[in-house]
Amino acid sequence: MKKVALLLVVLLGVAHFATLSRCEDEEKEDSDDEHSDDEEEEEEGDGTEVKEENGVLVLTNNNYDTFMEGRDTVLIEFYAPWCGHCKQFAPEYEKIAQTLKENDPPIPVAKVDATVASDIASRFEVSGYPTIKIMKNGEAVDYDGERTEKAIVARVKEVAQPDWKPPPESTLVLTKDNFDETVNNADIILVEFYAPWCGHCKRLAPEYEKAAKELSMRSPPIPLAKVDATVESEIATRFDVTGYPTIKIFRKGKMFDYNGPREQHGIVDYMSEQAGPPSKQVQAVKQVQELIKDGDDAVIVGVFSSEQDAAYELYIEACNALREDFTFRHSFSSEVAKLLKASPGQIVIVKPEKFRSKHEPASHTLSVEGATLVSEVQEFFKKHVTPLVGHRKPSNDAKRYTKRPLVVVYYGVDFSFDFRKATQFWRSKVLEVAKDFPEYTFAIGDEEDYAEELKSLGLSDSGEEVNVGILAEGGKKFAMQPEEFDADVLRDFVMAFKKGKLKPIIKSQPVPKNNKGPVKVVVGKTFDDIVMDTQKDVLIEFYAPWCGHCKKLEPDYLALGKKYKGEKNLVIAKMDSTANDVPHESYTTEGFPTIYFAPSNSKQSPIKFEGGDRTVEALSKFLEEHATKLSQKRDEL
């Protein structure tokens, strides 16, 4: 009997447990259904809800405009989650949010993840992190002060004042009504021709304005101005403005190229230098003698009767355009004129003593007369400033040795007292050959200065004391086979080059065995075959394996290749610039990734992609805008 009773108790317990389990499951299902309904309601929402993290409001593409409606002042930080500076700034920014929340009236403090809310970041030209902006009635006021609670709070409270207005621009606005008067009366003025829609112009604008403000306080001030070229098309046409931004220097109405930086401090330094005279006056004979004896570059001296001399004015004008490339001097001294064997109105170029030779004159003289043109004076400078065999260095390379073909003889070049004799010994052998090839430029270069160049020529481990390379047109390079150096050996090498008997040196990875993917792999040896093929349009990306931006681009670039794979006359390609030479100077790379479009009908004039976002859509738009070989019907385009 006891066993039966015990069995009944157990069975009742099991039944009760099953009932409880069923109830719990039903409750869980009901709870899941309710949670699902909540999720559906949340998904169906408009996404304008503004959340708060540690006192800082979180703005997104969806809620930004709604939140900003009717608000007078809002502080916003644009950040990237991976940015170290942003992480470091976060605690300080949260303190700022708390302080401004206690202000009367409270001032909202928000943040925008620029890597997610890219629409908002693009709208305000955010290109670095963190970027802090104060929104005043919806208009952005840049903040570029210290990133401290005290400094930022003070600035925000200042902008929040009811009567606050942005200060007037320091940059002058020029139109057809004031352009000529302003430019013609300025000793020096910098003018930017821009288009309102141009992304580069928008990025330049804040830097340009900061520079304008700083230079306006200089004594004397240097004005910066801007012209909306889309409105003032007549002015833009007059000065051959074909791209944006185009920046020019004007001196009393005469235009000169601007070759300086495009950020505040660089603009300020460059223009401060440009505002000074292009030529320095020398009064003593000794000054000129020292330049000739110890100088590394040709000495250019204009001799004139006075500053009112017409020849002097023409000389200064010619110097202005070339002031970055040459060192100019002028003198009104009869003693200096006597030393140079010159008369007033003449310009003399004197070779430094260490570069003189029996194969060339020690000096060259140009008489400036009424009919002499500025361009003739400038050509005189360019023609005679480089010696028959000069010393090529990293400091003068871009100014003196850009002409091709360039024959370079590499060894231990050192003009100090202890090594000058050895340096001149080898240089004298180069001179014997250079005199017979006036159509080429010859130079000596220190092997340590050009270690990378020697490596690219395959001469790093030649074992020879003297090595020779020729840098030719189109970026092509030729190396002399290592052997004991002599004038006859050099002459034979240059003559072989002249007759086209030499093969260029091209650094290249192995040619891929299988290259049928949507993105063709280009190496040094196949560049001409693939990229320079006049039967096909080619879009090519130059990348570096270690480059983060390149890695980020890779999936989009592959998708682009797949999108156009059916186009027989279009190639999407890529090339590792760290492992391959590009045998054409038109395809220069200053950073990674660099993307060029090489049209079938204009291979020597590729079009650089500078469209900002490297997305499939942006690249497709760029490609189709410039394509010459696309078919009319394409799948999935």
C-alpha positions in Angstrom: 0.0 0.0 0.0 2.8 2.4 0.9 4.5 1.7 -2.5 1.3 2.5 -4.4 0.9 5.8 -2.5 4.5 6.7 -3.2 4.0 6.0 -6.9 0.9 8.2 -7.0 2.9 11.1 -5.4 5.7 10.7 -8.0 3.2 10.7 -10.9 1.4 13.8 -9.6 4.7 15.5 -9.2 5.8 14.8 -12.8 2.4 16.0 -14.1 2.7 19.2 -12.1 6.3 19.8 -13.3 5.1 19.2 -16.9 2.3 21.7 -16.4 4.7 24.3 -15.0 7.2 23.7 -17.9 4.3 24.2 -20.4 3.3 27.4 -18.7 6.9 28.7 -18.6 7.3 27.9 -22.3 4.1 29.7 -23.2 5.1 32.7 -21.1 8.5 32.7 -22.9 6.8 32.5 -26.3 4.5 35.3 -25.3 7.5 37.3 -24.1 9.4 36.6 -27.3 6.3 37.6 -29.3 6.1 40.9 -27.3 9.9 41.5 -27.9 9.5 40.7 -31.6 6.6 43.2 -31.7 8.8 45.8 -30.0 11.6 45.2 -32.5 9.2 45.6 -35.4 7.9 48.8 -33.9 11.5 50.0 -33.4 12.4 49.0 -37.0 9.3 50.8 -38.3 10.3 54.0 -36.5 11.8 57.0 -38.3 15.2 56.7 -36.6 15.1 60.3 -35.4 15.5 59.4 -31.7 18.6 61.0 -30.2 20.4 58.8 -27.7 22.8 60.0 -25.1 26.2 58.5 -24.1 27.8 59.9 -20.9 26.0 63.2 -21.3 26.9 63.6 -25.0 24.1 63.4 -27.6 24.6 61.0 -30.5 23.7 62.4 -33.9 23.3 60.3 -37.1 22.4 60.8 -40.7 18.8 60.0 -39.7 18.4 62.4 -36.7 20.8 65.2 -37.5 18.5 67.6 -39.4 15.5 67.0 -37.2 17.5 67.6 -34.1 19.1 70.8 -35.4 15.8 72.5 -36.3 15.3 75.7 -34.4 18.4 75.3 -32.3 20.6 78.4 -31.8 23.9 76.9 -30.7 25.1 73.3 -30.7 28.7 72.0 -30.2 29.5 68.9 -32.3 32.5 66.6 -32.5 33.1 64.5 -35.6 35.1 61.5 -34.6 36.3 58.1 -35.7 36.0 55.1 -33.3 39.6 54.0 -34.1 41.1 57.5 -33.7 43.6 57.7 -30.8 43.2 61.5 -30.5 39.4 61.1 -30.3 39.8 58.4 -27.5 42.1 60.7 -25.6 39.8 63.6 -26.0 36.6 61.7 -25.0 36.8 62.3 -21.2 37.4 66.1 -21.7 34.5 66.3 -24.1 32.2 64.6 -21.6 33.2 67.3 -19.0 32.4 70.0 -21.6 29.0 68.4 -22.2 28.2 68.5 -18.4 29.4 72.1 -18.1 27.4 73.4 -21.0 24.3 71.4 -19.9 24.5 73.5 -16.7 24.7 76.8 -18.7 21.7 79.1 -18.7 20.3 78.4 -21.2 21.8 74.9 -21.6 23.8 74.3 -24.8 23.6 70.9 -26.4 26.8 69.0 -26.9 26.8 66.2 -29.5 29.0 63.8 -31.4 28.9 62.3 -34.9 30.7 59.0 -35.8 32.0 60.3 -39.2 32.8 56.8 -40.3 29.1 55.9 -40.1 27.3 59.2 -40.6 29.3 59.9 -43.7 26.6 62.1 -45.3 26.9 64.6 -42.4 30.7 64.4 -42.4 30.8 65.1 -46.1 28.4 68.0 -45.8 30.8 69.7 -43.5 34.0 68.7 -45.3 35.3 66.7 -42.4 38.7 65.2 -43.3 40.4 64.7 -40.0 39.6 63.5 -36.5 38.5 64.9 -34.1 36.9 67.9 -36.0 35.1 70.3 -33.7 32.4 72.6 -35.0 30.0 75.0 -33.3 26.7 75.2 -35.1 25.1 78.6 -35.0 21.6 78.6 -36.4 22.6 75.7 -38.6 25.8 77.3 -40.0 29.1 75.8 -39.1 31.7 77.8 -37.2 35.1 76.1 -37.2 36.9 75.6 -33.9 40.6 75.3 -34.1 41.7 76.3 -30.6 43.0 74.3 -27.7 41.2 71.0 -27.0 40.6 71.9 -23.4 37.3 72.3 -21.4 38.2 75.9 -20.5 39.0 77.0 -24.1 36.1 75.2 -25.8 33.5 76.3 -23.3 34.6 79.9 -23.5 34.4 79.9 -27.3 31.0 78.2 -27.4 29.5 80.7 -24.9 30.9 83.5 -27.0 29.2 82.2 -30.2 26.0 81.5 -28.2 25.5 85.2 -27.5 22.4 86.6 -29.2 24.3 89.4 -30.9 27.2 87.3 -32.1 28.0 87.4 -35.8 30.9 85.7 -37.6 33.8 88.1 -38.2 34.1 89.5 -41.8 36.3 87.4 -44.1 39.9 88.4 -44.4 39.9 87.1 -48.0 39.0 89.7 -50.5 36.2 88.9 -52.9 37.1 90.0 -56.4 34.6 90.6 -59.3 34.8 92.2 -62.7 34.0 95.5 -60.9 37.0 95.6 -58.7 39.5 93.0 -60.0 41.7 95.1 -62.2 41.9 98.0 -59.8 42.8 95.8 -56.9 45.3 93.6 -58.7 47.0 96.5 -60.6 47.5 98.5 -57.5 48.9 95.7 -55.3 52.7 95.3 -54.9 51.8 91.6 -54.4 48.5 89.8 -54.0 47.5 86.1 -54.1 44.4 85.3 -56.0 42.5 82.0 -55.9 40.1 81.1 -58.8 37.6 78.6 -57.5 34.3 76.9 -58.2 31.7 76.7 -55.4 31.1 73.0 -56.1 34.8 72.0 -56.2 35.8 69.6 -53.4 39.4 70.7 -53.4 38.3 74.4 -53.2 36.1 73.6 -50.2 39.1 71.9 -48.5 41.4 74.8 -49.2 38.9 77.5 -48.1 39.4 77.4 -44.3 43.2 77.2 -44.7 43.2 80.0 -47.2 41.1 82.2 -44.9 43.3 81.5 -41.9 46.4 82.5 -44.0 44.6 85.6 -45.2 43.9 86.6 -41.7 47.5 86.1 -40.6 49.0 87.9 -43.6 46.6 90.8 -43.2 48.3 91.5 -39.8 51.8 91.5 -41.4 53.6 94.8 -42.0 53.1 95.6 -44.8 50.1 93.3 -45.2 49.9 90.8 -48.0 46.3 90.5 -49.3 44.7 87.2 -50.3 41.7 87.3 -52.7 39.4 84.9 -54.4 37.4 84.9 -57.6 34.3 82.7 -58.3 35.4 81.6 -61.7 32.0 80.1 -62.5 30.5 83.6 -62.2 33.4 85.7 -63.3 34.1 83.6 -66.4 35.6 86.5 -68.4 38.3 87.0 -65.8 39.0 83.3 -65.6 39.3 83.0 -69.4 41.7 86.0 -69.5 44.1 84.2 -67.2 43.7 80.7 -68.7 41.9 79.2 -65.7 41.0 75.6 -66.7 40.9 73.8 -63.3 40.0 74.5 -59.7 41.4 75.8 -57.6 43.9 77.8 -59.7 46.1 80.1 -57.6 48.2 83.0 -59.0 50.4 85.7 -57.7 50.0 89.2 -59.1 52.6 92.0 -58.8 51.3 95.3 -60.1 48.9 93.4 -62.4 51.5 91.0 -63.8 50.7 87.3 -63.2 53.1 84.7 -61.8 52.6 81.0 -60.9 52.0 80.0 -57.3 54.0 76.9 -56.5 53.5 76.9 -52.8 51.7 74.8 -50.2 48.0 74.8 -49.7 47.7 74.9 -45.9 47.8 78.0 -43.6 51.4 78.0 -42.4 52.8 77.0 -45.8 50.9 79.7 -47.6 52.0 82.3 -45.0 55.7 81.3 -45.2 55.7 81.1 -49.0 54.0 84.5 -49.5 56.2 86.2 -46.9 59.2 85.0 -48.9 57.6 86.1 -52.2 56.9 89.6 -50.8 60.7 90.3 -50.5 62.8 91.4 -53.4 63.9 88.6 -55.8 67.4 90.0 -56.1 69.7 91.2 -53.3 72.0 94.2 -53.8 75.8 93.7 -53.6 77.9 96.8 -53.0 81.4 95.4 -52.4 83.7 93.5 -54.8 84.5 91.1 -51.9 80.9 89.9 -51.7 81.0 88.7 -55.3 84.4 87.2 -55.0 83.4 85.1 -52.1 80.3 83.8 -54.0 82.5 82.8 -56.9 85.2 81.2 -54.8 83.0 79.2 -52.4 79.7 78.9 -54.1 77.9 75.7 -55.3 75.8 77.5 -57.9 76.3 79.9 -60.7 76.5 83.6 -59.6 74.0 85.8 -61.4 74.6 89.5 -61.1 72.8 92.3 -62.9 74.8 95.5 -63.2 72.8 98.8 -63.5 73.2 102.5 -63.2 70.3 102.9 -60.7 66.9 101.5 -59.6 65.3 103.8 -62.2 67.2 102.1 -65.0 64.7 100.4 -67.4 67.1 97.4 -67.7 66.9 97.0 -63.9 63.1 96.9 -63.9 63.1 94.3 -66.6 65.7 92.2 -64.7 63.6 92.3 -61.5 60.5 91.2 -63.5 62.5 88.3 -65.0 63.8 87.3 -61.6 60.4 87.3 -59.9 59.2 84.3 -62.0 62.3 82.3 -61.3 63.1 83.4 -57.7 62.7 79.9 -56.4 65.1 78.3 -58.9 68.0 80.8 -58.9 69.9 83.1 -56.6 70.0 86.7 -58.0 72.2 89.6 -57.2 72.4 93.2 -58.6 74.8 96.0 -58.1 75.0 99.7 -58.9 78.8 99.7 -58.1 81.3 100.6 -60.8 83.9 98.4 -58.9 81.6 95.4 -59.1 81.0 96.1 -62.8 84.8 96.3 -63.3 85.3 92.9 -61.6 82.7 91.3 -63.8 84.0 93.1 -66.9 80.4 94.4 -67.4 78.7 97.7 -68.2 75.5 99.1 -66.8 72.6 97.3 -68.4 74.3 93.9 -68.5 73.7 90.6 -66.7 76.6 88.3 -66.0 76.5 84.6 -65.1 79.7 83.5 -63.5 80.6 79.8 -62.9 81.9 79.0 -59.4 85.6 78.3 -59.4 85.3 74.5 -58.7 83.1 74.0 -61.8 85.3 75.8 -64.3 87.0 73.9 -67.1 88.9 74.5 -70.4 85.8 73.2 -72.3 83.5 76.1 -71.4 83.6 79.9 -70.8 84.0 81.0 -67.2 81.1 83.5 -67.6 78.3 84.6 -69.9 77.0 88.1 -70.5 73.7 89.4 -71.7 73.1 93.1 -72.6 69.6 94.2 -71.8 68.3 96.7 -74.4 65.0 98.3 -75.1 63.8 95.5 -77.3 64.9 92.7 -74.9 62.0 90.6 -73.6 61.6 89.2 -70.1 61.4 85.7 -71.6 64.8 86.2 -73.3 66.4 87.1 -70.0 64.8 84.0 -68.4 66.1 81.8 -71.2 69.6 83.3 -70.7 69.4 82.2 -67.0 68.3 78.7 -67.8 70.7 78.1 -70.6 73.9 79.1 -68.8 73.4 78.5 -65.1 74.3 74.8 -65.2 78.0 73.9 -65.8 79.0 71.4 -68.4 79.4 68.8 -65.6 77.8 70.0 -62.4 77.3 68.4 -59.0 73.8 66.9 -58.8 72.4 66.8 -55.3 69.0 66.2 -53.7 68.9 70.0 -52.9 69.3 71.1 -56.6 67.9 68.0 -58.4 64.5 69.4 -59.1 65.8 72.9 -60.2 68.8 72.0 -62.3 68.6 68.4 -63.5 65.1 67.7 -64.8 66.1 67.8 -68.4 66.4 64.4 -70.0 68.5 62.5 -71.1 70.7 63.0 -68.0 74.0 61.2 -67.7 75.0 60.7 -64.1 78.4 59.5 -62.9 78.2 58.2 -59.3 81.1 58.0 -56.9 82.3 59.5 -53.6 81.8 63.2 -54.6 83.3 65.5 -52.0 84.6 69.0 -52.7 86.1 69.6 -49.2 89.8 70.3 -49.2 91.0 66.7 -48.4 88.9 65.1 -51.2 88.6 67.8 -53.8 91.5 66.4 -55.9 90.0 62.9 -56.2 86.6 64.4 -56.9 88.0 66.6 -59.7 90.1 63.7 -61.1 87.0 61.7 -62.0 85.0 64.8 -63.0 87.8 65.7 -65.5 87.2 62.4 -67.3 83.5 63.1 -67.5 84.2 66.6 -69.0 86.2 65.0 -71.8 83.0 63.2 -72.9 80.4 65.8 -72.0 81.9 68.3 -74.4 81.2 66.0 -77.3 77.5 65.5 -76.5 76.0 69.0 -76.0 72.5 67.6 -76.5 72.7 65.7 -73.2 73.1 66.9 -69.6 76.0 65.5 -67.6 76.4 65.5 -63.8 78.3 63.9 -61.0 76.5 62.6 -57.9 77.5 61.3 -54.6 76.8 57.6 -54.4 75.4 57.9 -50.8 73.0 60.7 -51.9 71.7 58.4 -54.7 71.9 55.0 -53.0 68.2 54.2 -53.9 68.8 55.4 -57.5 71.8 53.1 -57.8 69.8 50.3 -56.4 67.1 50.8 -59.0 69.8 50.7 -61.7 71.1 47.4 -60.3 74.5 49.0 -59.5 74.5 48.9 -55.7 76.8 45.9 -55.5 78.8 46.5 -58.7 82.1 46.6 -56.8 83.3 49.5 -58.9 84.5 52.9 -57.5 82.6 54.7 -60.3 79.2 53.8 -61.8 77.2 55.4 -64.6 73.5 55.6 -65.3 71.4 57.5 -67.9 68.0 58.8 -66.9 66.1 59.1 -70.2 62.7 60.4 -71.4 59.6 58.6 -70.2 61.2 57.5 -66.9 63.4 55.0 -68.6 66.8 54.1 -67.0 70.0 52.6 -68.5 73.0 51.3 -66.5 76.6 51.0 -67.7 77.9 47.5 -67.1 80.4 47.5 -64.2 84.0 47.9 -65.5 87.0 50.1 -64.7 85.9 53.7 -65.4 87.6 55.8 -68.0 86.6 58.5 -70.5 86.7 56.0 -73.4 84.4 53.6 -71.5 81.9 56.4 -70.8 82.0 57.6 -74.4 81.2 54.1 -75.7 78.3 53.8 -73.2 76.8 57.2 -74.2 77.3 56.5 -77.9 75.5 53.1 -77.5 72.6 54.9 -75.9 72.5 57.5 -78.7 72.3 54.7 -81.3 69.5 53.0 -79.4 71.5 49.9 -78.6 70.9 49.8 -74.9 68.0 48.0 -73.1 66.3 50.0 -70.2 66.5 48.7 -66.7 63.0 48.0 -65.4 62.3 46.8 -61.8 59.6 44.2 -62.1 57.9 41.4 -60.3 57.6 38.2 -62.3 54.9 38.2 -65.0 51.8 36.5 -63.6 51.1 33.1 -65.1 47.4 33.5 -64.7 46.0 37.0 -65.2 42.4 36.4 -66.1 40.8 37.8 -63.0 38.4 40.9 -63.1 41.4 43.0 -62.0 44.5 42.6 -64.1 47.9 42.5 -62.3 50.4 44.9 -64.0 54.2 44.5 -63.3 57.0 46.6 -64.7 57.6 44.3 -67.6 54.0 44.3 -68.7 53.2 48.0 -68.2 53.6 48.9 -71.8 51.7 45.8 -73.1 48.7 46.4 -70.8 48.4 50.0 -69.8 49.8 51.6 -73.0 47.7 49.4 -75.3 46.1 51.9 -77.7 43.2 49.5 -78.4 41.9 49.6 -74.8 40.9 52.0 -72.1 42.7 51.2 -68.8 41.9 52.1 -65.2 44.9 51.4 -63.0 45.5 51.6 -59.3 49.0 52.1 -58.0 49.1 50.7 -54.5 51.5 49.7 -51.7 50.9 46.4 -49.8 51.3 48.1 -46.4 48.9 50.9 -47.2 45.7 50.9 -45.1 43.7 53.0 -47.6 44.7 50.5 -50.3 43.4 47.5 -48.2 40.2 49.4 -47.6 39.7 50.0 -51.3 40.5 46.4 -52.3 36.9 44.9 -52.1 35.3 47.9 -53.9 38.0 47.8 -56.6 37.4 44.1 -57.1 33.7 44.7 -57.4 34.4 47.4 -60.0 36.5 44.9 -62.0 33.6 42.4 -61.8 31.1 45.0 -62.9 33.0 45.7 -66.1 34.5 42.3 -66.8 32.3 41.9 -69.9 33.9 45.0 -71.5 36.5 43.6 -74.0 38.1 47.1 -74.6 38.3 48.1 -71.0 40.9 46.9 -68.4 40.7 47.4 -64.7 44.2 46.9 -63.4 46.5 47.4 -60.4 50.2 47.6 -59.8 52.4 47.3 -56.7 54.4 50.5 -56.9 56.9 49.3 -54.3 58.0 46.3 -56.4 57.7 47.7 -59.9 59.0 50.6 -62.0 56.5 52.7 -64.0 58.4 53.4 -67.3 56.4 56.5 -68.1 56.7 59.8 -66.2 53.1 60.8 -66.8 52.0 58.2 -64.2 53.5 59.8 -61.1 52.5 58.6 -57.6 52.9 60.8 -54.6 50.7 58.7 -52.2 48.7 55.5 -52.2 46.4 54.5 -53.6 46.8 56.6 -56.8 44.3 55.9 -59.6 44.7 56.9 -63.3 42.5 56.4 -66.3 44.5 55.9 -69.5 42.2 56.5 -72.5 42.9 54.5 -75.6 43.6 57.7 -77.6 45.7 59.5 -75.0 48.1 57.2 -73.2 50.7 59.8 -72.5 48.1 62.1 -70.8 46.3 59.9 -68.2 43.5 61.4 -66.1 44.0 61.2 -62.3 41.1 60.2 -60.2 40.6 62.9 -57.6 36.9 62.4 -56.9 37.1 62.0 -53.2 35.2 58.8 -52.1 36.8 55.7 -53.7 33.5 53.8 -54.0 32.3 51.6 -56.8 29.7 54.3 -57.7 32.3 57.1 -57.7 34.9 55.1 -59.7 32.2 54.0 -62.2 31.1 57.6 -62.7 34.7 58.7 -63.3 35.4 55.8 -65.6 32.3 56.2 -67.7 32.8 60.0 -68.0 36.2 59.5 -69.6 35.8 56.1 -71.4 36.3 55.9 -75.1 35.7 52.2 -75.6 32.6 51.2 -73.6 29.9 49.3 -75.4 26.3 50.6 -75.4 24.9 47.5 -73.8 26.4 46.1 -70.7 25.2 43.6 -68.1 24.6 44.8 -64.6 26.1 48.3 -65.1 
